[in-house]
Amino acid sequence: MTPNLWAKTYDQAFFHKLFLKEVSERLTWVKGEIKLERLIVEPERVELPDGTSSVVRLKGRPKLGLNTMLVDFYRKERVIARVRVMGFVEAYVPVLVAKRPLGRHEVIDAVDVALEKRPVSRLPQDALTSLADALGKRLKVSVRPGQVIRAYALEVPPVVKRGKIVRIVAKGPNFTVTALGEARQDGCPGEIIRVRNLSSKREIFAQVVDAGTVEVKF
């Protein structure tokens, strides 16, 4: 049989490229790098005569996950072939992960974490994407190497530690009185903690102002 020199072949590589282009152009709201994880082409290969045109249709609204594309090939206004393409689309974004085992109450430093690209579909909503969001904060839970750092797992470390001597500032409408006290619990700026007045030996509640000051308002 003499080969058709005017025929054009469309294979899986062609449909892979076409599918990724069509879906990516419509996923403008997606952040990160879009990748095609899996692809099924039925049939995997078509050979068509010269002068064939095509119409591409995506079934439904494109999304991360499984999408379906139909490609109809026309010649002289008649469909001569249809290819069904199904692909699983994923987006990869850089997120903060632990470089080593991190224990509860460890304060995060730049050497403890790194940015790695991870698939969006398998990420928690509060995954951190910036070092600035974690630097200087401490962990409320322990973290394994490679584990994603989440916002819920971080807190501002206390500036006042239990047993620390602090300055108690008592403020009223027309007066300000200061005294020394001993913090009876840890506290972050803005938190209310128990403080023992060293002069009166009484225990009071005061708001943490900074590392060395607590305040009582009247």
C-alpha positions in Angstrom: 0.0 0.0 0.0 1.3 3.4 -0.9 1.5 5.7 2.2 -0.5 8.9 2.2 2.1 11.6 2.0 -0.5 14.2 2.8 -1.6 12.6 6.1 -0.9 14.2 9.4 -0.4 12.2 12.6 -1.6 13.4 16.0 -0.1 11.4 18.9 -0.2 11.5 22.7 2.6 14.1 22.9 0.5 16.5 20.8 -2.6 16.0 22.9 -0.6 16.4 26.1 0.7 19.8 25.0 -2.8 20.9 23.7 -4.6 19.8 26.9 -2.1 21.6 29.2 -2.4 24.8 27.1 -6.2 24.8 27.0 -6.6 24.1 30.8 -3.8 26.4 31.9 -5.2 29.4 30.0 -8.5 29.0 31.9 -7.0 28.5 35.3 -5.9 32.1 35.7 -7.0 32.1 39.4 -4.6 29.4 40.3 -1.3 30.4 41.9 1.8 28.3 41.4 3.1 26.0 38.7 0.5 24.0 36.8 1.4 20.4 36.0 -0.3 17.6 34.2 0.0 14.6 36.5 -1.9 11.9 34.5 -3.3 11.7 31.0 -5.5 9.3 29.1 -6.0 9.8 25.3 -8.6 7.8 23.4 -7.6 6.9 20.8 -3.9 7.5 21.5 -3.1 8.2 17.9 -5.0 9.5 14.8 -3.9 10.0 11.2 -5.8 12.5 9.3 -5.7 13.9 5.7 -4.4 17.3 4.9 -6.9 20.2 5.2 -8.4 18.9 8.4 -9.6 21.5 10.9 -10.3 20.9 14.6 -12.5 22.2 17.4 -11.5 21.9 21.0 -14.1 21.7 23.8 -13.5 21.3 27.6 -16.3 19.6 29.5 -17.4 21.8 32.4 -15.4 24.5 34.0 -11.6 23.7 34.2 -10.4 23.0 37.7 -7.6 21.4 39.6 -8.1 17.7 39.5 -9.7 15.7 36.7 -10.7 17.5 33.5 -12.0 16.2 30.1 -11.3 17.7 26.7 -12.9 16.7 23.4 -11.2 17.3 20.1 -13.3 17.0 17.0 -11.6 16.9 13.6 -13.5 18.2 10.6 -13.1 17.9 6.8 -15.5 19.5 4.5 -17.7 20.4 7.5 -18.0 16.8 8.6 -16.6 15.2 11.7 -14.1 12.5 10.7 -12.5 11.8 14.1 -13.1 12.6 17.7 -10.4 12.3 20.4 -11.3 12.2 24.1 -8.5 13.5 26.5 -8.8 13.1 30.3 -6.1 14.6 32.5 -5.4 15.2 36.2 -4.1 18.8 36.7 -2.2 19.8 39.8 -0.7 23.2 40.9 2.6 23.3 42.8 3.3 26.2 45.2 6.3 26.9 47.4 5.5 26.3 51.1 7.6 26.3 54.3 8.8 22.9 55.5 11.0 21.8 58.4 14.6 20.9 57.5 15.1 19.0 60.7 13.1 17.6 63.6 11.7 20.6 65.5 10.4 20.2 69.1 7.5 21.9 70.8 8.3 25.4 72.0 11.3 25.7 69.7 11.7 29.2 68.2 12.0 29.0 64.4 15.2 30.3 62.8 16.0 30.7 59.1 18.3 27.6 59.1 15.4 25.4 60.4 13.1 25.7 57.4 13.1 25.8 53.6 10.7 26.6 50.8 9.7 23.5 48.8 7.1 23.2 46.0 4.1 21.0 47.1 0.8 20.1 45.4 -2.0 22.4 46.3 -4.6 19.6 46.5 -2.7 18.0 49.4 -1.9 21.2 51.3 -3.7 22.4 54.4 -5.3 25.8 54.0 -3.0 27.4 56.6 0.2 26.2 55.1 2.8 29.0 55.3 4.4 30.4 52.1 6.8 32.9 53.5 9.7 32.7 55.9 8.7 36.0 57.4 5.5 34.4 58.6 7.4 31.9 60.8 10.7 33.6 61.7 11.0 34.3 65.4 7.8 32.4 66.3 7.7 29.2 68.4 6.0 25.9 67.7 3.1 24.7 69.7 3.6 21.2 68.5 6.6 19.1 67.3 7.3 18.9 63.6 9.0 16.2 61.5 11.6 16.9 58.8 9.8 17.7 55.5 6.5 18.5 57.3 4.7 21.6 56.2 4.7 24.5 58.7 1.2 25.6 59.4 -0.1 28.8 60.9 -2.1 27.1 63.6 1.2 25.5 64.9 2.9 28.8 65.6 2.7 31.4 68.3 4.5 34.5 69.4 7.0 33.4 72.1 6.4 34.9 75.6 8.5 37.9 76.4 7.9 37.5 80.1 8.8 34.1 81.6 7.5 32.7 84.9 9.7 33.8 87.8 11.0 36.9 86.0 11.2 40.2 88.0 9.1 42.9 86.2 8.0 46.4 86.8 4.4 46.8 87.7 2.9 50.0 86.5 -0.5 50.9 88.1 -2.4 53.7 86.2 -5.4 55.6 87.2 -7.1 58.9 86.0 -4.7 61.1 88.0 -1.9 58.8 89.2 0.8 56.4 88.2 2.4 54.0 90.7 5.2 51.6 90.0 6.5 48.6 92.0 8.5 45.4 91.4 6.8 42.1 90.9 7.5 38.5 90.1 5.7 37.0 87.0 3.8 33.9 88.1 3.3 32.7 84.5 4.6 33.2 81.0 3.1 36.0 78.9 3.1 37.6 75.5 2.5 41.3 74.8 -1.2 42.1 75.4 -1.8 39.0 77.5 -3.1 39.1 81.1 -0.9 37.2 83.6 -0.6 36.7 87.3 2.1 38.8 89.0 3.1 38.8 92.7 3.8 42.2 94.1 7.1 41.9 96.0 6.2 44.7 98.4 2.7 43.7 99.4 3.1 40.0 98.7 -0.3 40.1 97.0 -0.9 38.4 93.7 -2.6 40.5 91.0 -3.5 40.3 87.3 -1.6 42.6 85.0 -1.3 43.0 81.2 2.1 42.4 79.6 3.5 45.5 77.9 7.0 44.3 77.0 9.8 42.1 78.3 10.2 44.0 81.6 6.8 45.7 82.2 3.3 44.8 83.1 0.4 47.2 83.6 -2.6 47.4 85.8 -5.3 50.0 85.0 -7.9 51.4 87.4 
